[in-house]
């Protein structure tokens, strides 16, 4: 009888231990989900902030072009209009990227982030072209 009671008590102890291990795993899993969610939100907020800063810089470049246009020759004005049009297109792309980032979920984040990175690279390339064209136009004037 004592053996049966000890066996039952032993099985009960093992069962309780197994259940408590499962509970700990659940808590750990919940904590990692919270960490992932926080990391996603931080990354999203950081990227949105960077895009908004870039958008502000594009606005500034557009204003600079408008000022240069008023002081430029007819030929240079045509070139500056083309550059301004391209920057406005890039600004529109940035606005769309900011909107996509705001709407992003954890499930869509990798795709959104990849698209935004492509957009920013395109803008950097356009700025380099703009800079080169401005330097060429400036050299023509002198």
C-alpha positions, -999 to 999 in steps of 0.1 A, spaced: 0 0 0 28 24 9 44 16 -24 13 24 -44 9 57 -25 46 66 -31 42 58 -68 11 79 -71 28 107 -52 58 104 -75 37 105 -106 18 135 -93 51 153 -86 64 145 -121 31 157 -136 33 190 -117 69 195 -128 60 189 -164 31 213 -162 51 241 -146 78 237 -173 52 242 -200 39 273 -182 74 288 -181 79 282 -218 46 300 -225 58 330 -205 91 330 -223 74 329 -257 51 357 -247 81 378 -237 99 372 -270 67 382 -289 66 414 -269 103 420 -277 98 414 -314 68 437 -314 87 465 -296 117 460 -320 94 462 -350 78 494 -337 112 510 -329 125 501 -363 94 514 -380 94 547 -361 131 552 -368 126 546 -405 96 569 -406 116 596 -390 145 592 -415 120 593 -444 104 625 -430 139 641 -427 147 631 -462 114 645 -474 123 678 -457 156 678 -475 139 672 -508 116 702 -501 147 723 -494 163 712 -527 131 721 -546 131 756 -531 168 760 -540 161 750 -576 132 775 -578 155 802 -566 182 792 -591 157 791 -619 148 827 -614 184 837 -618 194 813 -646 196 816 -683 168 802 -705 188 771 -713 197 765 -676 160 771 -666 149 743 -689 174 720 -672 164 732 -637 127 726 -645 135 690 -655 155 685 -622 126 701 -602 101 678 -619 122 648 -610 126 659 -574 89 664 -571 84 628 -584 109 616 -558 90 636 -531 58 619 -541 76 585 -538 88 595 -504 52 604 -493 40 570 -505 69 553 -486 60 571 -454 24 561 -458 35 525 -464 57 525 -433 28 539 -412 5 512 -423 31 484 -421 24 454 -399 49 428 -386 38 405 -414 44 431 -442 74 448 -426 102 430 -445 86 438 -479 79 474 -469 114 479 -456 129 465 -488 107 488 -510 116 519 -489 153 511 -491 150 510 -529 132 543 -528 159 560 -508 186 546 -530 168 560 -561 165 594 -544 202 594 -536 210 586 -572 188 614 -584 205 638 -560 239 628 -574 226 635 -609 212 668 -598 245 678 -582 264 668 -613 240 687 -636 241 718 -614 279 717 -615 279 714 -653 254 743 -656 275 764 -632 307 757 -653 288 767 -685 280 801 -669 316 807 -660 
